[in-house]
Amino acid sequence: MPLTHHLIAGIVVAIGATLQGSIGFGLGMFSVPLLVLIDPQLVPGPLLGASIPLTVLLTRREWHAVKLAELRWPIVGRILGIGAAMVALKIVPERQIGLLFGTLVIVAVVLSASGLRLAVTARSLFGAGVASGFMGTTVSIGGPPIALLYQHESGSRIRGTLSAYFVIGVSMSLVGLHFVGMFGTPEILLSLSLLPGVLVGYLASRHTAAFLDRGYVRTGVLLVSGVSALAVLIRHLR
């Protein structure tokens, strides 16, 4: 890949990492469509690999707000969601899956904006984990289900919980990609090339997160969730 492409990819990832460091998710939503245009080999493995250091750093930064007891339910759900996604991708066209989940996320955003509030319980966390694992594996966007569930919590809790969840969940996805031959030495090297952008985004997010914590985090979650769903719909309608 030419040096200019590396630089552009780094800028894209830096913006995506800033977004994720501000509200807890968004790196994949912002970066995937643009990285595919730069070089399709950058997704999904390299971007997922580069996201691991970001989620670790964010988990450490927001550790005071993380409730470890809540993580086991979405993690178990993610395992089932990934398994279901692998089966679905073999028997259902990806386009139909993308259209379905893009529509469901938009419906969830509209209902949330209207005042609907789901309690954070073992059952809702498990369900969000299943949806997140399925969406993350099929359409590369797994943040909205968990983020929408936590939208009424503090910014620190949203970012910390999502980041701790992603550390484990993305690692599981990378293992799965490795076993199907999609994450080896070439992908690891591409992941390393994206790390400078990830680190720049993480540092920038310290300031943007502080601003959003003034009462704008929920708006950010709903906006980014809605945009990500629209992006999925547009991508699969073309």
PASEBA-1860 file (N, C-alpha, C; in nm, 3 decimals):
! residues 238
1> MPLTHHLI> 0.085/-0.119/0.000/0.000/0.000/0.000/0.088/0.124/0.000 ~ 0.064/0.223/-0.089/0.145/0.344/-0.096/0.144/0.423/0.035 ~ 0.250/0.501/0.055/0.263/0.579/0.178/0.146/0.676/0.195 ~ 0.102/0.738/0.084/-0.010/0.832/0.094/-0.137/0.763/0.144 ~ -0.157/0.639/0.102/-0.273/0.564/0.148/-0.263/0.535/0.298 ~ -0.141/0.504/0.344/-0.120/0.482/0.487/-0.155/0.608/0.566 ~ -0.113/0.723/0.514/-0.138/0.850/0.584/-0.287/0.882/0.589 ~ -0.354/0.862/0.476/-0.499/0.888/0.472/-0.573/0.793/0.565
9> AGIVVAIG> -0.533/0.666/0.563/-0.595/0.567/0.653/-0.573/0.607/0.799 ~ -0.455/0.658/0.829/-0.426/0.701/0.965/-0.516/0.816/1.010 ~ -0.541/0.909/0.919/-0.630/1.022/0.951/-0.772/0.973/0.974 ~ -0.818/0.882/0.888/-0.952/0.826/0.903/-0.968/0.757/1.039 ~ -0.870/0.675/1.073/-0.875/0.601/1.199/-0.866/0.697/1.319 ~ -0.788/0.804/1.306/-0.776/0.901/1.415/-0.911/0.966/1.444 ~ -0.986/1.001/1.339/-1.118/1.060/1.358/-1.214/0.958/1.421 ~ -1.209/0.834/1.369/-1.295/0.730/1.425/-1.262/0.700/1.570
17> ATLQGSIG> -1.134/0.699/1.604/-1.092/0.673/1.742/-1.135/0.787/1.835 ~ -1.131/0.909/1.784/-1.179/1.023/1.863/-1.327/1.008/1.894 ~ -1.402/0.966/1.794/-1.545/0.943/1.813/-1.570/0.834/1.917 ~ -1.498/0.723/1.905/-1.517/0.613/2.000/-1.474/0.653/2.140 ~ -1.366/0.727/2.151/-1.320/0.771/2.282/-1.411/0.873/2.346 ~ -1.501/0.932/2.264/-1.593/1.034/2.316/-1.723/0.976/2.366 ~ -1.778/0.875/2.294/-1.908/0.820/2.334/-1.905/0.670/2.359 ~ -1.790/0.604/2.333/-1.778/0.462/2.363/-1.778/0.371/2.243
25> FGLGMFSV> -1.820/0.419/2.127/-1.820/0.338/2.006/-1.817/0.432/1.885 ~ -1.801/0.376/1.765/-1.802/0.460/1.646/-1.681/0.446/1.556 ~ -1.574/0.381/1.605/-1.455/0.363/1.523/-1.488/0.287/1.395 ~ -1.557/0.174/1.409/-1.590/0.093/1.293/-1.690/0.162/1.202 ~ -1.792/0.224/1.262/-1.895/0.290/1.185/-1.835/0.397/1.095 ~ -1.744/0.478/1.149/-1.685/0.586/1.069/-1.579/0.535/0.974 ~ -1.495/0.444/1.021/-1.376/0.407/0.946/-1.399/0.304/0.836 ~ -1.486/0.205/0.861/-1.499/0.093/0.766/-1.531/0.138/0.624
33> PLLVLIDP> -1.635/0.223/0.602/-1.666/0.261/0.463/-1.551/0.331/0.392 ~ -1.475/0.413/0.465/-1.365/0.488/0.404/-1.242/0.400/0.383 ~ -1.213/0.312/0.480/-1.097/0.224/0.465/-1.116/0.127/0.350 ~ -1.239/0.084/0.327/-1.266/-0.005/0.214/-1.230/0.063/0.083 ~ -1.254/0.194/0.074/-1.220/0.268/-0.046/-1.069/0.283/-0.062 ~ -0.998/0.297/0.051/-0.852/0.312/0.047/-0.784/0.181/0.013 ~ -0.822/0.076/0.087/-0.768/-0.058/0.063/-0.856/-0.158/0.136 ~ -0.931/-0.241/0.065/-1.021/-0.338/0.129/-0.952/-0.431/0.228
41> QLVPGPLL> -0.821/-0.448/0.214/-0.749/-0.537/0.305/-0.741/-0.482/0.447 ~ -0.775/-0.354/0.466/-0.768/-0.293/0.598/-0.883/-0.335/0.690 ~ -0.987/-0.397/0.633/-1.099/-0.443/0.714/-1.132/-0.588/0.675 ~ -1.188/-0.667/0.769/-1.217/-0.628/0.907/-1.100/-0.648/1.004 ~ -1.010/-0.746/0.976/-0.907/-0.784/1.072/-0.816/-0.672/1.117 ~ -0.749/-0.601/1.026/-0.656/-0.496/1.068/-0.720/-0.388/1.153 ~ -0.840/-0.344/1.114/-0.906/-0.240/1.194/-0.944/-0.293/1.332 ~ -0.995/-0.416/1.337/-1.029/-0.476/1.466/-0.904/-0.490/1.553
49> GASIPLTV> -0.794/-0.533/1.490/-0.669/-0.547/1.565/-0.621/-0.415/1.621 ~ -0.631/-0.309/1.541/-0.587/-0.177/1.586/-0.679/-0.121/1.694 ~ -0.804/-0.169/1.699/-0.898/-0.118/1.798/-0.872/-0.173/1.938 ~ -0.800/-0.284/1.947/-0.774/-0.344/2.078/-0.699/-0.248/2.171 ~ -0.586/-0.188/2.128/-0.519/-0.093/2.217/-0.609/0.024/2.257 ~ -0.693/0.069/2.163/-0.784/0.180/2.196/-0.881/0.141/2.306 ~ -0.942/0.023/2.294/-1.039/-0.019/2.395/-0.971/-0.045/2.531 ~ -0.848/-0.094/2.527/-0.774/-0.114/2.652/-0.747/0.020/2.720
57> LLTRREWH> -0.701/0.119/2.643/-0.672/0.251/2.698/-0.798/0.317/2.753 ~ -0.909/0.303/2.680/-1.035/0.364/2.725/-1.087/0.294/2.850 ~ -1.072/0.162/2.856/-1.114/0.089/2.976/-1.034/0.136/3.097 ~ -0.906/0.153/3.079/-0.820/0.201/3.188/-0.859/0.343/3.230 ~ -0.888/0.428/3.132/-0.923/0.568/3.162/-1.055/0.578/3.237 ~ -1.151/0.492/3.201/-1.285/0.500/3.262/-1.310/0.386/3.361 ~ -1.204/0.324/3.411/-1.217/0.205/3.495/-1.305/0.229/3.617 ~ -1.303/0.350/3.670/-1.382/0.380/3.791/-1.533/0.363/3.769
65> AVKLAELR> -1.576/0.366/3.643/-1.720/0.358/3.614/-1.762/0.221/3.562 ~ -1.668/0.129/3.547/-1.698/-0.004/3.492/-1.753/-0.095/3.601 ~ -1.863/-0.164/3.572/-1.918/-0.264/3.662/-1.895/-0.401/3.600 ~ -1.795/-0.470/3.650/-1.754/-0.598/3.590/-1.864/-0.702/3.594 ~ -1.946/-0.698/3.697/-2.052/-0.799/3.711/-2.149/-0.794/3.594 ~ -2.165/-0.675/3.531/-2.260/-0.662/3.421/-2.204/-0.716/3.289 ~ -2.073/-0.734/3.281/-2.013/-0.769/3.153/-2.037/-0.913/3.110 ~ -2.058/-1.002/3.208/-2.068/-1.143/3.170/-2.188/-1.172/3.081
73> WPIVGRIL> -2.298/-1.098/3.100/-2.418/-1.125/3.022/-2.402/-1.086/2.875 ~ -2.354/-0.966/2.843/-2.335/-0.934/2.701/-2.225/-1.017/2.636 ~ -2.125/-1.061/2.713/-2.019/-1.144/2.657/-2.075/-1.280/2.616 ~ -2.155/-1.341/2.705/-2.218/-1.468/2.670/-2.309/-1.449/2.549 ~ -2.384/-1.339/2.550/-2.471/-1.311/2.437/-2.394/-1.292/2.309 ~ -2.277/-1.227/2.317/-2.195/-1.204/2.197/-2.149/-1.337/2.136 ~ -2.113/-1.431/2.222/-2.070/-1.562/2.172/-2.181/-1.625/2.087 ~ -2.303/-1.621/2.141/-2.416/-1.677/2.066/-2.443/-1.597/1.939
81> GIGAAMVA> -2.429/-1.465/1.949/-2.453/-1.380/1.833/-2.353/-1.406/1.721 ~ -2.226/-1.426/1.757/-2.123/-1.455/1.656/-2.152/-1.590/1.590 ~ -2.190/-1.690/1.672/-2.223/-1.821/1.617/-2.341/-1.814/1.521 ~ -2.444/-1.739/1.562/-2.562/-1.725/1.476/-2.526/-1.652/1.347 ~ -2.438/-1.554/1.358/-2.398/-1.478/1.240/-2.323/-1.564/1.140 ~ -2.237/-1.651/1.190/-2.160/-1.739/1.100/-2.253/-1.833/1.024 ~ -2.357/-1.880/1.093/-2.455/-1.966/1.027/-2.537/-1.885/0.926 ~ -2.581/-1.766/0.970/-2.666/-1.683/0.884/-2.594/-1.641/0.757
89> LKIVPERQ> -2.465/-1.610/0.767/-2.390/-1.565/0.650/-2.379/-1.675/0.544 ~ -2.395/-1.800/0.586/-2.388/-1.911/0.492/-2.520/-1.937/0.420 ~ -2.630/-1.895/0.482/-2.761/-1.930/0.425/-2.845/-1.808/0.387 ~ -2.809/-1.689/0.438/-2.886/-1.568/0.409/-2.794/-1.465/0.344 ~ -2.835/-1.402/0.235/-2.753/-1.300/0.171/-2.721/-1.186/0.269 ~ -2.594/-1.141/0.267/-2.552/-1.035/0.359/-2.638/-0.910/0.342 ~ -2.682/-0.885/0.219/-2.764/-0.767/0.192/-2.892/-0.769/0.275 ~ -2.958/-0.884/0.282/-3.082/-0.893/0.358/-3.058/-0.875/0.507
97> IGLLFGTL> -2.947/-0.930/0.555/-2.914/-0.913/0.697/-2.890/-0.766/0.729 ~ -2.814/-0.700/0.642/-2.785/-0.558/0.662/-2.910/-0.473/0.663 ~ -3.001/-0.499/0.570/-3.125/-0.423/0.564/-3.209/-0.445/0.690 ~ -3.215/-0.568/0.738/-3.294/-0.599/0.856/-3.241/-0.526/0.979 ~ -3.111/-0.541/1.004/-3.057/-0.482/1.127/-3.043/-0.331/1.117 ~ -3.020/-0.278/0.998/-3.019/-0.133/0.983/-3.155/-0.075/1.018 ~ -3.260/-0.140/0.972/-3.396/-0.096/1.002/-3.427/-0.107/1.151 ~ -3.386/-0.219/1.212/-3.412/-0.240/1.355/-3.343/-0.135/1.441
105> VIVAVVLS> -3.220/-0.099/1.407/-3.148/0.001/1.485/-3.215/0.137/1.473 ~ -3.260/0.173/1.352/-3.330/0.300/1.334/-3.458/0.303/1.417 ~ -3.532/0.193/1.418/-3.653/0.184/1.500/-3.618/0.202/1.647 ~ -3.508/0.138/1.691/-3.466/0.149/1.831/-3.428/0.293/1.865 ~ -3.361/0.362/1.772/-3.322/0.502/1.795/-3.446/0.590/1.807 ~ -3.543/0.569/1.718/-3.666/0.649/1.721/-3.742/0.626/1.852 ~ -3.753/0.500/1.892/-3.822/0.469/2.018/-3.749/0.530/2.137 ~ -3.616/0.525/2.134/-3.537/0.582/2.243/-3.557/0.734/2.250
113> ASGLRLAV> -3.556/0.798/2.133/-3.574/0.943/2.129/-3.713/0.983/2.178 ~ -3.810/0.893/2.162/-3.947/0.923/2.205/-3.966/0.907/2.355 ~ -3.865/0.851/2.422/-3.874/0.838/2.567/-3.869/0.697/2.620 ~ -3.868/0.598/2.532/-3.860/0.458/2.578/-3.728/0.434/2.649 ~ -3.737/0.367/2.763/-3.615/0.340/2.840/-3.615/0.197/2.888 ~ -3.516/0.120/2.844/-3.502/-0.019/2.889/-3.412/-0.024/3.011 ~ -3.452/-0.101/3.111/-3.370/-0.117/3.230/-3.248/-0.203/3.196 ~ -3.136/-0.171/3.260/-3.014/-0.250/3.241/-3.022/-0.370/3.333
121> TARSLFGA> -3.067/-0.483/3.278/-3.083/-0.607/3.355/-3.004/-0.718/3.288 ~ -2.996/-0.833/3.355/-2.926/-0.947/3.296/-2.987/-0.984/3.163 ~ -3.120/-0.982/3.155/-3.188/-1.022/3.032/-3.160/-0.923/2.918 ~ -3.170/-0.792/2.948/-3.148/-0.693/2.843/-3.002/-0.689/2.800 ~ -2.910/-0.710/2.894/-2.768/-0.714/2.860/-2.737/-0.834/2.772 ~ -2.798/-0.947/2.803/-2.777/-1.068/2.722/-2.829/-1.046/2.580 ~ -2.950/-0.990/2.570/-3.008/-0.965/2.438/-2.926/-0.866/2.357 ~ -2.877/-0.761/2.423/-2.794/-0.662/2.354/-2.663/-0.726/2.308
129> GVASGFMG> -2.610/-0.816/2.389/-2.487/-0.886/2.351/-2.506/-0.973/2.229 ~ -2.620/-1.044/2.224/-2.651/-1.127/2.106/-2.659/-1.039/1.980 ~ -2.733/-0.930/1.990/-2.748/-0.840/1.876/-2.615/-0.778/1.835 ~ -2.535/-0.741/1.934/-2.406/-0.680/1.906/-2.312/-0.779/1.837 ~ -2.308/-0.902/1.887/-2.222/-1.004/1.825/-2.265/-1.034/1.684 ~ -2.395/-1.042/1.662/-2.448/-1.072/1.528/-2.418/-0.958/1.432 ~ -2.446/-0.834/1.474/-2.424/-0.719/1.386/-2.276/-0.695/1.361 ~ -2.197/-0.710/1.466/-2.054/-0.687/1.451/-1.990/-0.783/1.353
137> TTVSIGGP> -2.039/-0.906/1.351/-1.984/-1.009/1.263/-2.036/-0.996/1.120 ~ -2.162/-0.956/1.105/-2.222/-0.952/0.972/-2.204/-0.819/0.900 ~ -2.218/-0.708/0.973/-2.211/-0.577/0.907/-2.103/-0.486/0.966 ~ -2.016/-0.542/1.055/-1.901/-0.470/1.111/-1.938/-0.354/1.201 ~ -2.061/-0.348/1.248/-2.103/-0.240/1.339/-2.177/-0.303/1.456 ~ -2.107/-0.319/1.569/-2.167/-0.389/1.682/-2.193/-0.304/1.804 ~ -2.161/-0.174/1.798/-2.175/-0.089/1.915/-2.315/-0.046/1.952 ~ -2.401/-0.011/1.854/-2.532/0.047/1.889/-2.618/-0.033/1.986
145> PIALLYQH> -2.632/-0.166/1.977/-2.720/-0.236/2.071/-2.683/-0.213/2.217 ~ -2.554/-0.220/2.249/-2.510/-0.199/2.387/-2.522/-0.052/2.425 ~ -2.480/0.036/2.333/-2.481/0.179/2.362/-2.622/0.231/2.387 ~ -2.719/0.183/2.308/-2.857/0.228/2.327/-2.912/0.183/2.462 ~ -2.869/0.067/2.508/-2.913/0.018/2.638/-2.861/0.107/2.751 ~ -2.738/0.159/2.735/-2.674/0.239/2.839/-2.691/0.390/2.818 ~ -2.773/0.430/2.721/-2.777/0.570/2.680/-2.811/0.668/2.792 ~ -2.881/0.623/2.895/-2.921/0.713/3.004/-2.818/0.716/3.117
153> ESGSRIRG> -2.710/0.638/3.104/-2.606/0.637/3.206/-2.508/0.752/3.183 ~ -2.414/0.768/3.274/-2.314/0.874/3.260/-2.220/0.843/3.144 ~ -2.155/0.947/3.094/-2.060/0.927/2.984/-1.949/0.830/3.021 ~ -1.898/0.840/3.141/-1.790/0.752/3.185/-1.835/0.606/3.189 ~ -1.958/0.585/3.236/-2.006/0.447/3.244/-2.029/0.388/3.105 ~ -2.083/0.469/3.014/-2.104/0.421/2.877/-1.971/0.386/2.813 ~ -1.876/0.479/2.820/-1.746/0.455/2.756/-1.671/0.340/2.821 ~ -1.672/0.336/2.953/-1.598/0.232/3.024/-1.656/0.094/3.001
161> TLSAYFVI> -1.789/0.083/3.011/-1.854/-0.047/2.993/-1.837/-0.098/2.851 ~ -1.862/-0.010/2.753/-1.848/-0.051/2.614/-1.704/-0.091/2.583 ~ -1.609/-0.016/2.636/-1.468/-0.045/2.607/-1.426/-0.179/2.667 ~ -1.466/-0.205/2.792/-1.432/-0.333/2.854/-1.498/-0.448/2.778 ~ -1.621/-0.424/2.733/-1.693/-0.525/2.653/-1.620/-0.551/2.521 ~ -1.574/-0.443/2.457/-1.507/-0.457/2.328/-1.371/-0.524/2.341 ~ -1.301/-0.502/2.451/-1.171/-0.569/2.470/-1.188/-0.719/2.456 ~ -1.289/-0.772/2.523/-1.315/-0.916/2.520/-1.381/-0.957/2.388
169> GVSMSLVG> -1.484/-0.881/2.349/-1.560/-0.918/2.230/-1.478/-0.912/2.102 ~ -1.399/-0.806/2.084/-1.317/-0.795/1.963/-1.209/-0.902/1.962 ~ -1.153/-0.932/2.076/-1.053/-1.040/2.084/-1.113/-1.171/2.037 ~ -1.237/-1.197/2.077/-1.305/-1.319/2.033/-1.324/-1.318/1.881 ~ -1.362/-1.203/1.827/-1.382/-1.192/1.683/-1.251/-1.215/1.607 ~ -1.141/-1.165/1.661/-1.011/-1.184/1.596/-0.969/-1.331/1.597 ~ -0.999/-1.399/1.706/-0.970/-1.543/1.711/-1.050/-1.615/1.603 ~ -1.177/-1.577/1.590/-1.260/-1.638/1.487/-1.207/-1.611/1.347
177> LHFVGMFG> -1.163/-1.488/1.323/-1.107/-1.452/1.192/-0.978/-1.528/1.166 ~ -0.899/-1.551/1.271/-0.775/-1.625/1.254/-0.802/-1.768/1.208 ~ -0.903/-1.829/1.267/-0.933/-1.968/1.234/-0.990/-1.985/1.093 ~ -1.043/-1.876/1.037/-1.093/-1.885/0.898/-0.993/-1.822/0.801 ~ -0.870/-1.797/0.849/-0.764/-1.748/0.762/-0.770/-1.601/0.726 ~ -0.839/-1.520/0.809/-0.855/-1.378/0.778/-0.781/-1.286/0.875 ~ -0.700/-1.343/0.964/-0.620/-1.259/1.053/-0.489/-1.332/1.083 ~ -0.388/-1.302/1.001/-0.256/-1.360/1.017/-0.151/-1.251/1.016
185> TPEILLSL> -0.029/-1.285/0.980/0.081/-1.188/0.982/0.056/-1.065/0.897 ~ 0.005/-1.077/0.772/-0.021/-0.956/0.692/-0.120/-0.861/0.759 ~ -0.225/-0.918/0.818/-0.326/-0.835/0.883/-0.271/-0.769/1.010 ~ -0.185/-0.842/1.082/-0.124/-0.785/1.202/-0.036/-0.666/1.166 ~ 0.040/-0.678/1.058/0.126/-0.568/1.013/0.043/-0.446/0.973 ~ -0.070/-0.470/0.907/-0.159/-0.360/0.871/-0.221/-0.297/0.997 ~ -0.251/-0.378/1.097/-0.302/-0.326/1.224/-0.201/-0.229/1.286 ~ -0.075/-0.269/1.284/0.031/-0.185/1.341/0.043/-0.052/1.267
193> SLLPGVLV> 0.018/-0.055/1.136/0.027/0.069/1.058/-0.085/0.167/1.095 ~ -0.195/0.116/1.153/-0.307/0.202/1.192/-0.295/0.254/1.335 ~ -0.201/0.200/1.411/-0.190/0.237/1.552/-0.162/0.385/1.578 ~ -0.074/0.451/1.500/-0.052/0.595/1.525/-0.182/0.675/1.521 ~ -0.266/0.646/1.423/-0.394/0.715/1.415/-0.482/0.687/1.535 ~ -0.481/0.561/1.580/-0.560/0.523/1.698/-0.515/0.602/1.821 ~ -0.385/0.614/1.839/-0.331/0.684/1.956/-0.363/0.834/1.951 ~ -0.353/0.893/1.832/-0.388/1.034/1.817/-0.535/1.056/1.852
201> GYLASRHT> -0.621/0.967/1.804/-0.763/0.978/1.834/-0.792/0.962/1.982 ~ -0.722/0.870/2.046/-0.741/0.850/2.191/-0.706/0.977/2.268 ~ -0.593/1.037/2.235/-0.551/1.160/2.305/-0.650/1.274/2.280 ~ -0.698/1.285/2.157/-0.794/1.391/2.126/-0.925/1.370/2.200 ~ -0.963/1.244/2.220/-1.093/1.215/2.282/-1.100/1.257/2.428 ~ -0.986/1.279/2.490/-0.990/1.327/2.629/-1.063/1.461/2.636 ~ -1.042/1.545/2.537/-1.104/1.677/2.536/-1.248/1.671/2.487 ~ -1.274/1.592/2.382/-1.410/1.583/2.331/-1.503/1.513/2.429
209> AAFLDRGY> -1.451/1.412/2.500/-1.533/1.342/2.600/-1.570/1.436/2.714 ~ -1.476/1.520/2.756/-1.505/1.615/2.864/-1.615/1.711/2.822 ~ -1.615/1.751/2.696/-1.719/1.842/2.646/-1.854/1.771/2.643 ~ -1.859/1.650/2.589/-1.985/1.577/2.577/-2.043/1.541/2.713 ~ -1.958/1.526/2.813/-2.005/1.491/2.947/-2.085/1.603/3.012 ~ -2.095/1.716/2.946/-2.174/1.827/2.999/-2.324/1.808/2.972 ~ -2.360/1.692/2.921/-2.501/1.665/2.897/-2.535/1.626/2.755 ~ -2.432/1.598/2.676/-2.456/1.570/2.535/-2.427/1.425/2.495
217> VRTGVLLV> -2.389/1.339/2.590/-2.351/1.202/2.556/-2.469/1.124/2.497 ~ -2.585/1.135/2.560/-2.701/1.060/2.509/-2.736/1.104/2.367 ~ -2.730/1.233/2.342/-2.755/1.282/2.206/-2.654/1.223/2.109 ~ -2.529/1.217/2.152/-2.425/1.159/2.067/-2.450/1.012/2.038 ~ -2.492/0.938/2.140/-2.521/0.795/2.122/-2.633/0.775/2.022 ~ -2.742/0.851/2.038/-2.856/0.837/1.946/-2.818/0.879/1.805 ~ -2.743/0.987/1.793/-2.705/1.037/1.661/-2.615/0.938/1.588 ~ -2.511/0.890/1.657/-2.416/0.798/1.593/-2.483/0.664/1.563
225> SGVSALAV> -2.570/0.617/1.652/-2.642/0.493/1.626/-2.730/0.506/1.502 ~ -2.800/0.619/1.492/-2.884/0.641/1.377/-2.805/0.651/1.247 ~ -2.695/0.724/1.252/-2.611/0.739/1.132/-2.552/0.605/1.090 ~ -2.508/0.525/1.189/-2.450/0.395/1.155/-2.554/0.305/1.091 ~ -2.678/0.309/1.141/-2.785/0.228/1.082/-2.815/0.273/0.939 ~ -2.819/0.405/0.918/-2.842/0.456/0.783/-2.730/0.415/0.689 ~ -2.607/0.416/0.740/-2.492/0.375/0.658/-2.506/0.230/0.614 ~ -2.551/0.145/0.707/-2.571/0.003/0.674/-2.680/-0.011/0.568
233> LIRHLR> -2.790/0.062/0.585/-2.900/0.054/0.489/-2.856/0.101/0.350 ~ -2.787/0.214/0.346/-2.742/0.267/0.216/-2.645/0.171/0.149 ~ -2.555/0.113/0.230/-2.455/0.022/0.175/-2.521/-0.100/0.112 ~ -2.631/-0.148/0.172/-2.692/-0.271/0.122/-2.809/-0.245/0.026 ~ -2.847/-0.119/0.011/-2.950/-0.086/-0.087/-2.891/-0.060/-0.225 ~ -2.762/-0.029/-0.228/-2.697/0.002/-0.357/-2.677/-0.124/-0.440
END
